[in-house]
Amino acid sequence: MSPTINLNRKSLALLIAIVCSGSAQGEEYYFDPALLQGATYGQNIARFNEQQTPSGDYLADVYVNGTLVASSTNIRFNAVKEGQQAEPCLPLSVMKAAQIKSLPATDAATECRPLREWVPHAGWQFDSATLRLLLTIPMTELTHKPRGYISPSEWDSGALALFLRHNTNWTRTENTDSHYRYQYLWSGLNMGVNLGLWQVRHQSNLRYANSNQSRSAWRYNSVRTWVQRPVASINSILSLGDSYTDSSLFGSLSFNGAKLVTDERMRPQGKRGYAPEVRGVAASSAHVVVKQLGKVIYETNVPPGPFYIDDLYNTRYQGDLEVEVIEASGKTSRFTVPYSSVPDSVRPGNWHYSLAFGRVRQYYDIENRFFEGTFQHGVNNTITLNLGSRIAQRYQAWLAGGVWATGMGAFGLNATWSNARAEHNDRQQGWRAELSYSKTFTTGTNLVLAAYRYSTNGFRDLQDVLGVRREAKTGIDYYSDTLHQRNRLSATVSQPLGRLGTLNLSASTADYYNNQSRITQLQMGYSNQWRNISYGVNIARQRTTWDYDRFYHGVNEPLDVSSRQKYTETTMSFNVSIPLDWGENRTSVAMNYNQSSQSRSSTVSMTGSSGENSDLSWSVYGGYERYRNSNSDSSAPTTFGGNLQQNTRFGALRANYDQGDNYRQEGLGASGTLVLHPGGLTAGPYTSDTFALIHADGAQGAIVQNGQGAVVDRFGYAILPSLSPYRVNNVTLDTRKMRSDAELTGGSQQIVPYAGAIARVNFATISGKAVLISVKMPDGGIPPMGADVFNGEGTNIGMVGQSGQIYARIAHPSGSLLVRWGTGANQRCRVAYQLDLHTKEPFLYLNKICEKE
């Protein structure tokens, strides 16, 4: 048996690279033993003439299907039988790093086994020149992490904080003919508090109105209050209080109660939305390319055997997938995966559910408790299943349906049966069927969307039933565009024309039982771009037939067909936008023309922004509008105005002015956020539901990138107004305007927040005057480069650079620095200094002697 040899990287690379440049399974070579004379001559040197790896321990990098999973790992190679190739004995830790789906039971964590015992159909190759162990393992044997996967353990629930967001606008309007003056103040308020994963929210508004003909009045309106909590273990969010049902199967209801629904945002990016799975077989190690409309959207390397790709990004409405499998020999095979979807399509393996119960809002005068449950599941590329139920007092609705995706397109069908006591307390039963279709044609990349809904006369939606019951009890008239609706059809066609632009066509129609009304709409749009100039034209026509008497009588009253009215309107619009960028000022001019049967108008506007982060934005406009009256007279009042917005560290400030022939209006506005936290009160821009509270002590003046004007205040805090939940967010500070007596030890941090979290992002800073000291020893020498430098408190504040230079920040006007490059008494010295900390110079330059201690 060959003797075991222990080799490190340097000795092995020197020896093996000389005698067998190549891998254990590389080209044939011959090594002449006579080249090595000495004590070891003749001792099994001839083994280097064979394509074998000598037995022994190797410090190797381990790759699985081309991906590094373990670096600098000790791998033992054992010869199975005398004269046979030595093979790697792999420890359990490497197999876990490789994410093997099912591992054989083993008692010892350090036990190693040949690869074939861990995974029967796997293979290996060892590159002795680079010390790389290449493992080839079928994808079906691996635990797959989809693209964009982030472990829930890394999600940040955020800090304890209370916030108030406001969007406030004040306007003053004056009619110059009647001298009527009117003032109006409106402030939209959103407030909340975060306690770990529990998030309390309240939405409201404050209004004030005053005129010279009426008394002033203040009014506070509470819109809704709720508590929410993400539940990571089931990819869901729990809401208690005022909320809305989320299901697209039944439609949205505003209610007060409890709701538990799937939160799609918790899924990895490669599992959100709908995309089909790609499955195939590779004859060898292959490169797989996935294209859509000729564009590459995904590439990967796969081992021999079956492979699957289940984490494609959602690119619906872009056409079927073209898959190329390029084998190691260069042979290429191709196949197509149909890709069509409708709004109800669910990715294979995913499920969506929603549970809600409570009381329907605005209907508290009657019995309004209800329950709703829906479930959707993507069975495979072809089938999605839908189930649902909505139940209330004397009302039941049951839904079943799904999506069938084929090469001819995706077909969606949902059927709902309802049973209710509605008008005049009569029992109403009926069906509603909804059919949808979507297909992107590869011939011309034509996008078609269509949806059709048919309801029998007895079908009732829950909100319509509650509205009818409330009208019967209280006399409050109820109006609905879904009650008694029979047919509804809509279709949209979008056709890219290459350099000629894009053409869009859409049509919709809806009619009602007993000929109550019919609404038909047609629209055509064309848009294009020439160089940087964009332009478009839109033409729309709407024809409406409706029961005029219905607007003055409730739905429980008998229908008078003699009150039917008809109205037809045709509108046309044309727009063009021309950019006029002057240096850092981003400016554009736009022209719009609109015409209808009642009027025509034309407007010319100019918009722009300035500043490095476009913190200042403005616009001015002028135009006219000509109206047609019954006497065929016409008038063309002119209008002009403008607005200005400045983003500041405290939020956005706005001002506007508008004037016409008989009126003028001026307005002011502001928006922003206040956050109360353990460190104090911080003001910043208007935030989204998920945002960050930044703390960088001493970094006053640092600008928050993408912060809409946010700047670190004198207490070291700032607000980043928006974060993407469950995704990696880079938080960066720009230090160019930061105070000169401090610096950041790192300019960027990463955070993965929960939805609704106020993420706390801390930046470490160093305070003190920036000093560059040129140090010499008493004998004229310099301390070694890389020697550590400590301040008087024993804190490491830097190291010695080239030519004995020390860069450090020093907070005290006098003292000494310890320079140390070893543990011996003669391997240290001390630099005494005296500084003027009040100088405005950003840097101080000193020449000092480092005295031996």
N, C-alpha and C positions, 0 to 999 in steps of 0.2 A: 504494500500500500504506500502511496506517496506520502512523504512526511508533511505535516501541517506547518505552514509558514504564516507568520503574522506580519502583515504589511500595512504601512500607513500610506497616505496619498502620495507623498513625495517619492518614497523609495519605490513604490509600485509603479507610479507613472514613469519614473526614470528607467526602470528595468524593462517593464512590459512594453512601453512605447518604442524602445529600441529594438527589442527582439521580436515583437509581434504587433506591429502597427496595424490595428484593425480590431475587430471584435471577435468574440469567441466563435462566431459563425460567419466570419468574413472570408476574404479571398484566401486561397492556399498560399503558403509561404514555406521557406526552408531556412532553419537556423543551423549554422555550422558549429558544432561543439568545440571545434579547434580554436574558435575565436576566444574562448575563455580557458586559460591554462591556470592551474593552481590546485589547491586542495580539493575543490569541489568538482574538478573535471571528471566527467563520466558519471556523476551522481544524478541520473534521471533528467539531464538537460535535454535529452531528445524529446521530452514531452512537449517542448515548445514548437516542435515540427507538426504537432497535431492540433486540430481545432478544438482545444479544450481549455477550460479555466481551471487553474490549479486549485486544489482544496485549500481552504484557509478562511480567514476573516477579512472582509473588505468593507471599508467605510464608503458607502455608495449612496447615490441619490436614486430614489425609487419613483418610477413613473408608471401610471396606469392609463393605458390608451392615449399616451402622449401628454398627460397632465401630471405635474409633480405633486406627489402626495406625502413624501417623507424625504427630508434632506439629511445628508451626513449620518446615515443610519448604519449601524454595524450589522452586516449580513454575512452569515457563515455559509460557505460552499462545502458540501460534503459529496464525496464520490459514492455513488450507490453501490457499484460493484467494481472490482479491480479492472482497470482498463477502460471503464466507461466515463462519460462526461460527468464532471461534478455539477451538482445543481444546487440552487439556493435553498436554504432552510429559512423560511419566513416566520417571524414571530407574530403573535396575535396583535400587537400594537400596529404593525404595518397593515395587516388585514383590516383592522378597524379604520385606519386612516384611508384605506382604499374604498371604504364604505361598501363592503360586501354585504349583500342583502341578508343571507342566512349563513352563519358560521357554525361549524361543528362544535359541540360542547367540549370545553377543555378546563381543567382545574388550575393549571399554571399559566399565569399571565405572560411569563417569559418563555413558555414552551414554543419551539419552532417546528414547523412542518414543511415538507415540500409543497410547492404551489398546487400540484395535482390533488393533494389531500384537502386543501382548503376549497378549491374550485376545480372540479373535474375537467372542464373543457377549456381551461385557460392555458396560455403559453407564456414563455419568457425568453429574453435575449439579454446578454450582458455585454456591454461595450467597455472592455477593459482599458481602453485609452482614455475615456472620459469618466470612468467609474459610474456608469449609469446602468441601472437594472430596469429594463423595459418590460413591463407586464402587459399582456394582452388578455383582457377579461371580457366575455360577452356582456353587452349592456343589460341583458335580462337578469344577470347575476348581481348587478350593482343597485344600491339605493340611490335614486336619482334626486338631486336637488334642482328644482326649476330655476330658470334665470331670474335674478333679482331676489332670491330667497334671503331673508334675514331672520335669524332665530328670534322668536318672541322674547327670549331672555335679554336681548339687546334693545328692546323697545323701552323708551323712556316715558314714564308717567308724568313727569314734570314736577314743578315746584308748587308749594302751597302759596296761593296768590288769589287776590280779588281784583277784578278788572271792570272797567266801564268804558264802553265804546259809544261815541256819539257822532252823529252826522247832522249838523245844524244849519238851517238856511233861513234867512230873513229877506223878505221882498217888500217893496213899497211901490204900489201902482197908482197912477193918477190918470184919469180921463180928462184931457184938456178941453173937451167940449162941455161936459156936464160938471166939471170940477169935482168929480167924485174921487176921493182918495181912500186907499185901502192898504192896510199893513197886515202881513201874515208871517208868523214865525212857526217853524216846524222843526222839531228835533227828534230824530230816531235814536232810541237808546237801547243798547244791548249790554247787559251786565251779567256777571257770573262769579263763581268762586270754585276753585279746584281743591279738593281734599283727596290726595292720592289719585285713584282711578275714578272717584266719584266727582261728577261735574254738575253743578247747579247753574241753571240758566234762566234769565228773565228778559223778555222782549217787550218794549213799550214805546210810546211816543208822547211828546209834550207839544201842545199846540196853543197858539195865541193869535187872536184875530181882533182887528180894530179898524174902524172906518169913521169918516166924518158924519155918517148918517146912522150909526148904530153904536151900542156900548161895547167896550172891550171885554174879552172873555178869555180866560185860561182854561185849558182842559187837559187832563192827564188820562191816557188810554192804555190800559194794560192789555197787551196782545196775547201773550202766552207765557207760562212758567212751566219748567220741566227739569227733571234730574235724569242724567244719562251716565252710563258706565259701560265701557268696552269689556267684552268677555273674550279674551284671546283664545281660550281653549276650544271654542266652537266658532271662531271667526264671526262673532256677532256683536251687536250693541243693544243694550237694554235701556229703554226710556220709560220714565214714569212722569205723568202729568199731561200737559197739553202737547199734542203731537199730531202727525198725519200718517195715515196708512201708506205704505210704500209700494204696494203691489200694483203692477201694471195690468194684472189680469182683471181686477174689479174696478179700478179707478181709485182716486184718492179721496179720503174722508178726513175731515178735521174732527178730532175727538179728544176727550180727556180720559186717560186711563193708563194702561201699560202696553208696551210693545217690545217684542224681541225679534230682531231681523238679522239676516246675514249682512255683514259688512264686507263688500267686495274688496275694499281697500286693504284689508288685512292679508289678502292673498299676495304671493309674489307677483312681480310685474309680468312674468311669463305665464301666469295662471288667471289673469284678469280678462274680462270680456270673453268673446268667443273666438276660437281658432280650432281647426281640426287637428287631429293627431296624424303624424306621418309615420308609417310603418313600412319596413322593407327588409331585405336580406343582402348582406355584403359577402362576396366570395372570398375576400381578403381584407386586410386593413385598407380602408377606403376613406375617401373624402366625399362628404355629402353636401350638396349645394341646393338650397331651396330658393326658387325664384317666383316672383309674382309680377305679371305684366312685363316680363323681361328684366326686372330689377332683383338683385340678390337681396334677400331679407334674412337669410340664416345660412351659416356654414359650420360644419363640425367634422371631426374625425371619428370614425367608428371602427371597432374590431371586427374580425370575421364573424359571421352569423347574423341572427336577427337583430335589428335595431329599431328604435322608435324615438320620435321627437314629439314631446307633448308640452313644450313651453314656448311655442311661437307667440309673438306679440299679436295683439288684436289689430288686424288690418282689414276689417270687413269692408265690403263694397269695392275691393280692389281686384277681384277675379280669382280663378282657380290657381292652385299651386303646381309649379313644374319642378320636379325633383330629379336631380342628377346624382348618380352614384359612380364616382370615379375610382376604379380599383387600382391597386398598387401597380399592376401591369400597364395601366393607362387605358384599359378598356372602360367604356362609359355606357351605362344603362340609364334609361329615362322612364319616368311614369308620372301621371297626373293625379293629384288629389283634389276633388271638388271642394270649393270654398264659397259657399253662399250662406247667408244668414238673415234672419229677421230679428226684430227686437227681443223676442222671447227665446232666442237660441241660447243654449247653455253649453259651455265647454265640456267635452267628454270627461266624466268622472267628477265634475263639480255639481254642487247642489245649492239651491237658494231656497230659503224658507222665510215666512213672515207670520208672526202670531200677534194679534192685537185684540184687546177687549176694553170696553169702557162705555162712555156715553158720547154720542155724536153731538158736537158743539152746535150752538144756535138753535137747537131743538129741545130745550129744556122744558118747554110748556107741555110736552107729551112724553110718553114712554120712549126713551131713546137709547137704551142699552143694547149693545151688539157684541158679536164675536166674529172675527175673521181669521182664517188660516189659509195659507197658500204654500204650495211645494212645487219646485221645479228641479228636474234632474237631467243632466246630460248623459244619456246611456252610452252613446258612441258618436262617431262622426255623423251618423245619419239621423238619429232619433233623439229628441228632447221630449220629456213627459211633463205635463202641467196638471195639477190638481188644486182645487180650491173650494172654500165654503165661506159664506157670509150669512149669519143668523141673527135675527132680532125678534122682538115680540110680534107674532103674526106675520113673520117674514122669513123665508128660507131661499137661499140661492146656492146652487151647486154647479161647479165648473169642472170640465175635463177636456183635455186637448193635448196638443204638442206641436212639434216641428218635425218635418220630414225634409232633410237636405239631400238633394240629388245633383247629378251633373247638369240637370236642366234648371236648377235653381232651388231655393229653399221655400217650402210651403208650410205656413203655419195655420192651424185650425184650432179654435177654442169654442166649445159649446157650453152655454150657461142656461140652466132652467131655474125659474123663479116662481114662488108661490107666495102671494101676499093679499092682505086686505087693504085696498087703496081707496079709489074714488067711491063716495057714498057707502063706504064700508063693504063694498062688494068684493068677492073673491076674484083675484086676477091670477091666471097662470099662463106661462108662455116661455118661449125659447128665444135665445139670441145666439147667432152664429157669427163668428169673426174669422175671416180668411185673409191671410197676408201672403205676399210673394215678393221675392227679391232675387235678382240675378245680375251679375256683371258679365257681360258678353266679351269674350276675348277678341272678337272681330269688331274692332273699333272702340273697345273699352267702354261700352254703353251701359250705363247704370239705370236699372228700372226698379222702382218700388211701387207696390200697389197694396191697398187694403180695402176690404169690403166687409160691411157689417149689416146683417139682416136681423130684425127683431119681429116676432109675432106681436099681434095687437095686445096680448095679455102679459107680455114681459114687462117687469118693473125693476128699476134700480132702487136700492135702499134709500138713497137720498131723495129720489122722487116720491117714494112712499111716505117718508117723513114729512116732506114739504106739503103733500096733499093732506095728510092728517092734521098738520098744524093749521093749514088754511081752514079746514072744516071746523076746528075747535076755536080758533082765535079770530078768524076773519082776515089774517095777514095774507095778502095775495102771494102766490108762489109762481115763479116763472122758471122754466127749464128748457134747455135746447135738446134734452134727451128724452123727455116724457113723450110717449106716443110716436117716437121716431121709428120709421119703418126701414129705410135703406140709407146707407152712407157709403160712398165710394170715393177713394182718393188714389191718385197715381202721380208719380214723379219720374221724369226721364231726364238724365243728365248726360250730355254727349260732349266729351272733349274733342276739339277740332285741331289739335296741334297748335301750330303758330297762328291759326285763325281764331283761337279763343275757345270759349265754352258756351254751349247752348243748353238752357234749362227749360223744361216744359212741365207744368203741373196742372192738374184738374181735380176738382172735387164737387160732389153733389150730395145732397141729403133731402129726403122727403119724409112726410109724416102721414099717419093715418087720418082718414076723413078729410084729406086735402087741406089740412091746416096750413101748411106752408111747404115751400121748396126753395132751397138755396143752391145755386150753381155758380162755381167760380172757375175761371180759366186764367192762366198766367203764363207768359213767355218772357224769358230773360236771356240776354246775351252779354257777355263780358270778355274783354281782351286787354292786352297790354302791349304797347309799342315802346320799346326801350324802357324808360321808367314812367311812362305816361299810361295810366290805366283809365279805361272808360267802359261804360255799359249802358244798356237800354232795357227797360222793362215795360211790358204792356199787360194790363189786367182787365178782365171784364167780369162783372158780377151781376147776376139776375136773381132777385128775391121776390117770392110771393109769400105773403103772410096774412094772418088773421088780425086785422086792425083791432077788432073788438076784444081780442084776447089780452091786450095790454091794459084793458080797463075792467076786466072780469077775471075771476080766478079760474083755475083748472077744473073746479067742480061745477062750473056753470055750463049750460048747453051751448054748443057752437052755432054761431050765426054766420053762414057762408056768404051772406051779402056784404059782410064787412071786409072781404078779402081785398088786399092791396097788392100792386105790383110795382117793382122798382128795378131799373137797369142802370148800371154805372160802368163807364169805361174810363180807365186812367192810363196815362203814359208818362214815363219819366226817363230822363237822360242825365247821365252824370259823367264827369271827367275830372281826374285828379292829376296835377302836375307837380312833382317835387322841385323845390328850389332851395337846395342845401347850400348854405354859405358858411364855410368853415365848420365850427362847432354848432352853429345854429341850424337846426333841422326844421325846414319850412316847406309848406306845400300850399298850392292854390287849388281850390275845387269849385266847379261850376255845376249847378243842378237846375234842371228844368222839369216842371210837373204840369200836367194838364188833365182836366176832367171835364165832365159835362157842365159843371157849375163854376169852375175857376181855372185859372192858369197862373203859375208863379215861376219866378226865376230868382236864383240866389247865387252870389259869388262870395266865397269865403276864403280866408287865409288863416292857416293854423301853423304854429311853430313851437319850438321848445329850445331852451338854451341851458348851458351849464353842463358840466361833465357827466352828471347823472340825470340830465333833463329835469332838474328840480323846478325850473320856471317854465310854465306852458301858457300859451295865450291863443286867442283867435279873435278875428274881426269879420264881420259880414255886412252885406248890403244887398237889397233886393226889392222886388215888388210882387204884389199879388192882385190879379184882376178878377173881379167877381161878375157873374152874369145874373141879372134880376129879371123879374117877369116882364118888365117893360123894355127889355133888350138894351137898357142903358148899361154902361160899364164904368168902373172906377179902377184906378190903379194906385192904391196907397203904397207908399214906399216904406221900407223898414230898414233899420241899420242898428248895429250894436256890437258888443264884444265882451269877452270875459278873460279873466286872468287868474291863474292859480300858482301859488308858491308852496312847495313842499319844505317844511321846516322840521327841526328836531322835535317839535311839539305836535306836529300834525300838518294838515294842509289848510291853507287860507285861500279863500276865493272871493272874487268880486265880479259883478256883471252889470251891464247897462244895455237897455233895449229901448228903441223909440220908433213909433209909427206916426201916421198923420194925425191921430187923435189920442195918443196915449204915450206915456213914457214909464219905464220901470227900471228901478235900480235894486240891486241885491247884494248881500254879503253872506258868506258861508264859511264854515269851519268844520273840520272833522279830525278825530284823533282818538287816542286811547290813554286812559290812566290805569296804572297797575299798582296796587298796594301789596307789598311783599315784606318779608322780615327785614329786608335792608332799607325799607323806606317807601317813598312814593315816586314812581317814574312815569313821565309823560312821553308819548311817542306817536307815530302815525296810526291811522285807522288799521286795525288788524283783522285778519281772517280768524276762523275758529281755532286754528292751531298756529301758535306763534312762539317766539323765543324771548326770554329775558336774559340779556347778556350782562355779565359782570366782569369788568376788567379794572381792578383797583389802580388808580393813578393814571389811567389812560384817557383822561379828559380830552375831548376834541377828535378822537379816533372816529372815522366814518364807517358806518355799517354798510357793507356792500349789499346792493339790492334792498336797501333799507328805506327807500322813499324819503330820504332826507334825515334819517335817524343818525344821531351822533351820541357818543358816550358823554354823559353829563359829569358834573364835578364830583358826584358821589360814586362814579365808576359804573353806572348802569346805562343800558340802552335797550330799545325794543326792536327786534327784527319782525316785521309785521306779518310774515307769511312763511309757513313751513308745509311741506308735503308729508302727510302722515304715513307711517309705516314704510318710508323710503329714506335713504341716506341723504341728508341735507348738509351741505358745506356752509359753515358760518365763518365769514371772513371779515376782518377789520382792516381798514386802510389807515395806516399810521402817519401819512404825510403831514397831516395837520394836528397830530397829537402833541401834547405838551412835551417839551424837549428834555425834561428831567425824569423821563420814564421810557421804558421800551417793553414790547411784548417778547416773551420767550418763544412764542409761536403765533403766527398770524392767522391760522385757520383751525377750526374744530369741526368735528362731524357729530351729528345727532340724528337719531331715529325716533321720532316722537309718536306716541299714541295720538289718535284723532282727538281734538279738543284739549290737548295738553298745552301747558305753558312751560316749555322746556327751559331749564336753567343751563346756560352755557357759560362756563368759567374760563377766562383767559389769565394765565400767569403773567405777572409783570415784574420788572426790576426797576426800582426807583433809585434816583441819584443822578449826579452830574456825570456826563459821559467824559471819560478821561482816557487819553492815549499816552502811556508812559514808556519812554525809551530807557531801559534798565541796563546797567553795566555792573560788573563785579568790581571790588576794590583793585584787583590786579589787571583790570581792563577787559577781562573776558565777559561773556554773557551767560545767563542761566540757560540750561538746555531748553530747546523748543518743546513744548508740550508740558512743561512744568506747571503744576496746579498753583492757583493764586487764591488766598483766603483773606477775608476781611477781618476786622477786629473781633467780630462775633463768631468766627470760625466757619463762616459760610463760604463755600466755594463760589467765587464770582467770575472765574475765567481761567485762562491759561496763557503761558508765554508763547508768543508767535515768533515769526521770523525776525532775525536781527535783534532779539531781546525786547520786542515790543509787547506791552500789556494793554489790552482794551478792557475797561471795566467801568461800572457805574458805582460812584461813591456817594453815600448819603451824608457823611459827616465832614465838616470843614477841615479837620485835622485827624491824624491817626497814622496807622502803619498797615502795610499789607505783607502777609507771609507768603514767600515763594518756596515751594517744596517740590523736589523731584526724586525723593527717595526717603528711606526711613532713617538713614544715618544722620548724625549731628552735623556732618560737613556737607549735607545735601539739602540745606535750607539757608535762606537769607531773608532779611526784612527790609522793606522799602518804606521810609517815612515820607509823609506828604503833608502839605498845607494848601487848601484850596479856597478860592473866592466863589462861594456857591451862588452869589447874587449877580454874577456877570451874565449878560445876555448871549454870550457866545455859546453856540450849541456844543462845541467840543473844547476841552482844555488839553494843551500839549505840555508835557513835563519831561525833563531829563533827570534821572535819579540814579543814585548808587544803591545797590542792594547789599547791605552790610551783613556780614556773617553774625550769627547769634552766638 
